[in-house]
Structures are given as structure tokens and as C-alpha cells.
Amino acid sequence: MNTLTVPASGATAPSRSRRRGDLATDAVVVVAVVAVLVVGLSTDRFVSYANLKAILTSASLVGIAALGLTLIMVGGAAVSLAISQTVAASGMVFLSAQSLGLVPALVLAVVCGAVVTGLQGAVVGFAAANPVVLTIAASFAITGVATGLTGGTSVSPSGTGYDVLNATPGGVPLCVFVLLALTAVVEWVLRRTGFGRSLYLGGENRRAARAAGLPVGRTTTVAWLGAGSLFAVTAAFTAAFNTAANVNLGGTLTFDAIAAVLAGGTPISGGRGSAVRTLAGAVLIAAVSDILLLRGYSTGVQIMVKGVIVLLVVVLVHLRSKGRAS
């Protein structure tokens, strides 16, 4: 009986602390969004239906991957630096399997992303490997294997089923609806399931979670499996849009996804965060890039400004969380 009371009492205090941190995070994100809107309203061509679609499309391709990264970061002090490479490999699998049909090709891509990322998660969860070092090594390995199998050439689709992913129901790209649906699913999993509660507790205090008897290693592995599946969904949409896939398909997606999650207020230290805030972060980053593009700034300036925004959000969230804890 005594061993059963420890998890319950240990779970109460972290959840209250997490809620206080979430409120501080929400305030910072809202201020950032308002600031971007003010600048956007003063930018020519920003307020238009076509531009709104462009922002949402960009946010969707980054946002779906960022949802996967949210699962990893909520689990605690972990980040994947192999997102772009995983997307590239999964995109190649997706297009090369088009002769089987859209659904089988999508399933194979998701399996590829889940297995590749899940294996990394298992090493992090059960062997306590450094996720940064591990995922850097994984990124090189994935690129090497993909290059070896394809000879460094682009993979072309073996069928036309992929074009369904380029549909625009109601004039809105399908990926936008998928992003919203996946956001709702991930948020429900985090807030309403035992897995989600274990993930939050493990991220907030891994040692206490282990002492309470929670399956931290298994929870971490499942989180990375889910992340890999979401990376593969991004890969399918990106490959369908480009109608080709090579080792460069992911581009700067790793850093864009990290920027979206951090700009949404999910701390890399873990234990806090949500899919909804990641969605807001993805839209925020996409809107900033769009404003800079409309104002004629170069890609280098866009990357620099996104980095500054992420830095400011991270610092403000840290300071507010520290102030509330003291």
C-alpha cells in the first residue's frame, strides 16, 4: 500500500508547478503573436487570402514535424537533430512505393520514420544516451544509407496516388486540415491518457518518475516512435509537393521544427508544453518568415530573426518560470 501512495502524492505537486509554468508560457506566446500581428498589419500584401494560405501551408509542413518533436521535448531534456534526414528517407520510401498505392506507400513511410526514430528513442530511454550526440550520429547514418541505396540521385514517384496529398478542399491545402487534426490528437494524448501523464512526469523529474515505478524507458521509446511517425507524415506531404525526393528533401526542417516548438513555449528541459502551443509557434514562425519575405529581406536575415525570436522566448519563459518557482 505504501508504494502505491508515492506516485499519487508525487504527481500532484509537479502538475501544479506545470500549470503555473504553462500560464507564464501562454502569456509570453500571446505577447509574441500580438507583436507579429502589429508588424504584419503594416506590411503590404500581408492581409490577403492568398497570403494567409501561404502562411498556413508553410506552418503545416513544419508544424506536423514540430508536433512530433513536442512529444520528444515534453519527455525531458531531449531534442532530435535528425528530423531533416528522417524526413528525406521517409519521403524516398513514400515515393518509391507509389506503385503499391497511396495508403500502402504512406504506411511504409510511417513505419520507416517510426522505426528509425524509435530506435534512437529506445537508446535514449533505456541506456540514457545523450540525445544530441545520438541524433547527430543518426543523421549521418541515415544520410549515408539513403545515399548508398539511391546512388545520390533523386527518387521519382512510381505512381500518381501521391497527388491526393496536394488536394485543396475548399481552397485550403489538405496539409492544413491534417495539421489541425493531428494537433487535436496529440493534445488529447498528452492531456487525457496515462501515457501523456507519464511523459509529463518523466520529463519534469526522471529520477522521481523511476522511483515512483513509472516505465520511463518505455514511455520515452513510445514518444520517439510517435515523433517518427509524425516526421513521416511531413515527409509524405513534402515529397508529394516536390514530386521528387533526395537526401536534401528535409532542408532546414530540423531547425524550423525546433524553432516552432520553442517559440510555442515548450521548454527543452521537459515536463511542460502542449500541441496547441506548438501549433501557435509554427504559425508564428511561418508568419515571421512571410513578413520578412514580403519586406524583401534575404533568407539569411529570415533565419537570423527566427533565431532571435526563439532566443527571446526561451529567455523570457525561463525567467518567468524561475521567478514563479522562487
C-alpha positions as CSV (number, residue, x, y, z in Angstrom):
1,M,0.0,0.0,0.0
2,N,2.8,2.5,0.8
3,T,4.4,2.0,-2.7
4,L,1.1,3.0,-4.3
5,T,0.7,6.2,-2.4
6,V,4.1,7.5,-3.5
7,P,3.2,8.1,-7.2
8,A,-0.1,9.8,-6.3
9,S,1.5,12.3,-3.9
10,G,4.4,12.8,-6.2
11,A,2.2,13.5,-9.2
12,T,0.2,16.3,-7.5
13,A,3.0,18.8,-6.9
14,P,4.5,18.6,-10.4
15,S,1.2,19.0,-12.1
16,R,0.5,22.3,-10.1
17,S,4.0,23.5,-10.9
18,R,3.5,22.6,-14.6
19,R,0.2,24.5,-14.7
20,R,1.9,27.7,-13.3
21,G,4.7,27.4,-15.8
22,D,2.1,26.9,-18.6
23,L,0.3,30.1,-17.7
24,A,3.6,32.0,-17.8
25,T,4.4,30.5,-21.2
26,D,1.0,31.3,-22.6
27,A,1.5,35.0,-21.7
28,V,4.8,35.2,-23.4
29,V,3.5,33.5,-26.6
30,V,0.5,35.8,-26.7
31,V,2.7,38.8,-26.5
32,A,4.9,37.5,-29.3
33,V,1.8,36.8,-31.5
34,V,0.4,40.3,-30.9
35,A,3.8,41.8,-31.8
36,V,3.9,39.9,-35.1
37,L,0.3,40.8,-36.0
38,V,1.1,44.5,-35.4
39,V,4.1,44.4,-37.7
40,G,2.2,42.2,-40.2
41,L,-0.7,44.6,-40.5
42,S,1.7,47.3,-41.5
43,T,3.2,45.1,-44.2
44,D,1.9,45.4,-47.8
45,R,0.1,42.3,-49.1
46,F,0.2,40.6,-45.7
47,V,-3.6,40.8,-45.2
48,S,-4.9,38.7,-48.1
49,Y,-6.5,35.3,-48.5
50,A,-3.7,34.1,-50.8
51,N,-1.0,35.1,-48.3
52,L,-3.0,33.5,-45.4
53,K,-3.0,30.2,-47.4
54,A,0.8,30.5,-47.9
55,I,1.4,31.1,-44.2
56,L,-0.8,28.1,-43.2
57,T,0.8,25.8,-45.8
58,S,4.3,26.7,-44.6
59,A,3.2,26.3,-41.0
60,S,1.6,22.9,-41.7
61,L,4.7,21.3,-43.2
62,V,6.8,22.5,-40.2
63,G,4.0,22.1,-37.7
64,I,3.4,18.4,-38.2
65,A,7.1,17.6,-37.6
66,A,7.1,20.0,-34.7
67,L,4.2,18.1,-33.1
68,G,6.5,15.0,-33.1
69,L,9.3,17.0,-31.6
70,T,6.9,18.2,-28.9
71,L,6.5,14.6,-27.7
72,I,10.3,14.2,-27.5
73,M,10.8,17.5,-25.7
74,V,8.0,17.1,-23.2
75,G,9.6,13.8,-22.2
76,G,12.6,15.7,-20.9
77,A,15.9,17.4,-21.8
78,A,15.9,15.8,-25.3
79,V,15.8,17.1,-28.9
80,S,16.3,15.3,-32.2
81,L,18.8,16.8,-34.7
82,A,17.9,14.1,-37.3
83,I,14.5,15.3,-38.4
84,S,15.5,16.5,-41.8
85,Q,17.3,13.3,-42.6
86,T,14.4,11.2,-41.3
87,V,12.0,13.2,-43.5
88,A,14.3,12.7,-46.5
89,A,14.5,8.9,-46.0
90,S,10.8,8.6,-45.4
91,G,10.0,10.7,-48.4
92,M,12.1,8.5,-50.6
93,V,10.3,5.4,-49.3
94,F,6.9,7.1,-49.9
95,L,7.5,8.0,-53.5
96,S,9.3,4.7,-54.4
97,A,6.3,2.7,-53.1
98,Q,3.7,4.6,-55.1
99,S,3.2,1.6,-57.3
100,L,1.6,-0.1,-54.4
101,G,-1.0,2.6,-53.9
102,L,-1.3,5.7,-51.7
103,V,-2.2,4.0,-48.5
104,P,0.5,1.2,-48.5
105,A,3.1,3.8,-49.5
106,L,2.0,6.1,-46.6
107,V,2.1,3.1,-44.2
108,L,5.6,2.1,-45.3
109,A,6.8,5.7,-44.9
110,V,5.4,5.9,-41.4
111,V,6.9,2.6,-40.5
112,C,10.3,3.9,-41.8
113,G,10.1,7.1,-39.8
114,A,8.8,5.3,-36.7
115,V,11.5,2.6,-36.7
116,V,14.4,4.9,-37.4
117,T,13.3,7.4,-34.7
118,G,12.0,4.8,-32.3
119,L,15.4,3.0,-32.2
120,Q,17.0,6.3,-31.2
121,G,14.4,6.8,-28.5
122,A,15.0,3.3,-27.1
123,V,18.7,4.1,-26.7
124,V,17.9,7.4,-25.1
125,G,15.2,5.9,-22.8
126,F,16.8,2.7,-21.7
127,A,20.5,3.5,-22.0
128,A,20.3,7.2,-21.0
129,A,22.3,8.2,-24.1
130,N,22.9,11.8,-24.9
131,P,20.1,12.6,-27.4
132,V,22.1,15.4,-29.1
133,V,25.1,13.3,-29.8
134,L,23.0,10.3,-30.7
135,T,20.8,12.1,-33.2
136,I,23.8,13.8,-34.8
137,A,25.3,10.4,-35.4
138,A,21.9,9.1,-36.6
139,S,21.6,12.0,-39.1
140,F,24.9,11.0,-40.7
141,A,24.0,7.3,-40.7
142,I,20.6,8.0,-42.3
143,T,22.1,10.2,-45.0
144,G,24.8,7.6,-45.7
145,V,22.4,4.7,-46.1
146,A,20.0,6.8,-48.2
147,T,22.8,8.0,-50.5
148,G,24.2,4.4,-50.8
149,L,20.8,3.0,-51.7
150,T,19.9,5.7,-54.3
151,G,23.3,6.4,-55.6
152,G,22.9,10.0,-54.6
153,T,20.1,10.6,-57.2
154,S,16.5,11.8,-56.6
155,V,13.7,9.3,-56.2
156,S,10.8,9.8,-58.6
157,P,7.2,8.5,-57.9
158,S,6.3,5.1,-59.3
159,G,2.7,6.1,-59.4
160,T,0.3,9.1,-59.2
161,G,-1.5,8.3,-55.9
162,Y,0.7,10.9,-54.1
163,D,-1.1,13.7,-55.8
164,V,-4.1,13.3,-53.4
165,L,-1.9,14.9,-50.8
166,N,-1.7,18.1,-52.9
167,A,-5.5,18.5,-52.8
168,T,-7.1,21.8,-51.7
169,P,-10.5,21.0,-50.3
170,G,-12.5,24.3,-50.0
171,G,-9.4,26.1,-51.4
172,V,-7.3,25.2,-48.4
173,P,-4.4,22.7,-48.7
174,L,-5.1,19.3,-47.2
175,C,-2.0,19.5,-45.0
176,V,-3.6,22.3,-43.1
177,F,-6.6,20.1,-42.1
178,V,-4.2,17.3,-41.3
179,L,-2.1,19.6,-39.0
180,L,-5.3,20.7,-37.1
181,A,-6.5,17.1,-36.7
182,L,-3.1,15.9,-35.5
183,T,-2.8,18.8,-33.1
184,A,-6.1,17.7,-31.5
185,V,-5.0,14.1,-31.3
186,V,-1.6,14.9,-29.8
187,E,-3.1,17.3,-27.3
188,W,-5.6,14.7,-26.3
189,V,-2.9,12.0,-25.9
190,L,-0.8,14.4,-23.7
191,R,-3.6,15.6,-21.5
192,R,-6.1,12.7,-21.3
193,T,-4.1,9.4,-21.3
194,G,-1.9,7.6,-18.9
195,F,1.0,7.7,-21.4
196,G,0.7,11.5,-21.5
197,R,0.8,11.9,-17.8
198,S,3.8,9.6,-17.6
199,L,5.5,11.6,-20.2
200,Y,5.0,14.9,-18.3
201,L,6.1,13.4,-15.0
202,G,9.2,11.7,-16.6
203,G,10.1,15.0,-18.3
204,E,9.7,17.0,-15.1
205,N,11.7,14.7,-12.9
206,R,13.0,11.5,-14.5
207,R,14.6,10.2,-11.2
208,A,11.4,10.7,-9.3
209,A,9.4,9.1,-12.0
210,R,11.6,6.0,-11.9
211,A,11.4,5.9,-8.1
212,A,7.6,6.0,-8.4
213,G,7.7,2.9,-10.6
214,L,6.8,4.6,-13.9
215,P,8.1,2.9,-17.1
216,V,10.3,5.8,-18.1
217,G,12.3,3.9,-20.8
218,R,9.2,2.5,-22.4
219,T,7.4,5.9,-22.3
220,T,10.4,7.6,-23.9
221,T,10.6,5.0,-26.7
222,V,6.9,5.3,-27.5
223,A,7.2,9.1,-27.6
224,W,10.0,8.8,-30.1
225,L,8.1,6.3,-32.1
226,G,5.2,8.7,-32.3
227,A,7.5,11.5,-33.3
228,G,9.0,9.4,-36.1
229,S,5.5,8.7,-37.4
230,L,4.7,12.4,-37.5
231,F,8.0,13.1,-39.2
232,A,7.0,10.6,-41.9
233,V,3.6,12.4,-42.4
234,T,5.5,15.6,-43.0
235,A,7.8,13.7,-45.4
236,A,4.8,12.4,-47.4
237,F,3.4,15.9,-47.9
238,T,6.8,17.4,-48.7
239,A,7.6,14.7,-51.2
240,A,4.2,14.9,-52.8
241,F,4.6,18.7,-53.2
242,N,8.0,18.4,-54.7
243,T,7.2,15.3,-56.8
244,A,10.7,14.0,-56.1
245,A,12.8,13.1,-53.0
246,N,16.5,13.1,-52.3
247,V,18.8,13.4,-49.2
248,N,18.2,17.2,-49.2
249,L,14.3,16.9,-49.1
250,G,14.2,17.9,-45.4
251,G,16.1,21.1,-45.9
252,T,16.2,23.2,-42.7
253,L,13.3,21.4,-41.2
254,T,15.2,20.3,-38.1
255,F,15.9,23.8,-37.1
256,D,12.5,25.1,-38.2
257,A,10.7,22.5,-36.1
258,I,12.9,23.2,-33.1
259,A,12.1,26.9,-33.6
260,A,8.4,26.3,-33.7
261,V,8.3,24.2,-30.6
262,L,10.5,26.6,-28.6
263,A,8.6,29.7,-29.9
264,G,5.4,28.0,-28.7
265,G,6.9,27.9,-25.2
266,T,7.7,24.2,-24.7
267,P,10.9,24.2,-22.7
268,I,13.7,21.9,-23.7
269,S,14.1,20.9,-20.1
270,G,10.8,19.0,-20.4
271,G,7.8,18.4,-18.2
272,R,5.7,21.2,-19.8
273,G,4.3,22.1,-23.2
274,S,1.4,21.3,-25.4
275,A,0.5,20.5,-29.0
276,V,-1.7,23.7,-29.2
277,R,1.2,25.9,-28.2
278,T,3.4,24.2,-30.8
279,L,0.7,24.9,-33.4
280,A,0.9,28.6,-32.4
281,G,4.6,28.5,-32.6
282,A,4.6,27.0,-36.1
283,V,2.2,29.7,-37.3
284,L,4.2,32.4,-35.6
285,I,7.5,31.3,-37.2
286,A,5.7,31.0,-40.6
287,A,4.2,34.5,-40.2
288,V,7.6,36.0,-39.4
289,S,9.2,34.4,-42.4
290,D,6.4,35.6,-44.6
291,I,6.6,39.2,-43.3
292,L,10.3,39.3,-43.9
293,L,9.9,37.9,-47.4
294,L,7.2,40.5,-48.3
295,R,9.5,43.2,-47.0
296,G,12.3,41.9,-49.3
297,Y,14.7,40.5,-46.7
298,S,17.1,37.7,-47.6
299,T,16.9,34.1,-46.4
300,G,19.9,34.8,-44.1
301,V,18.0,37.6,-42.4
302,Q,14.9,35.4,-42.1
303,I,16.9,32.7,-40.3
304,M,18.6,35.2,-38.1
305,V,15.3,36.9,-37.0
306,K,13.8,33.5,-36.3
307,G,16.8,32.6,-34.1
308,V,16.5,35.9,-32.2
309,I,12.7,35.3,-31.6
310,V,13.3,31.8,-30.3
311,L,16.1,33.1,-28.0
312,L,13.9,35.8,-26.6
313,V,11.0,33.4,-26.0
314,V,13.3,30.9,-24.3
315,V,14.9,33.5,-22.1
316,L,11.6,35.1,-21.1
317,V,10.0,31.7,-20.3
318,H,13.0,30.7,-18.2
319,L,13.0,34.0,-16.3
320,R,9.2,33.9,-15.6
321,S,9.3,30.2,-14.6
322,K,12.3,30.9,-12.3
323,G,10.5,33.9,-10.7
324,R,7.4,31.8,-10.0
325,A,9.4,29.0,-8.5
326,S,11.3,31.3,-6.1
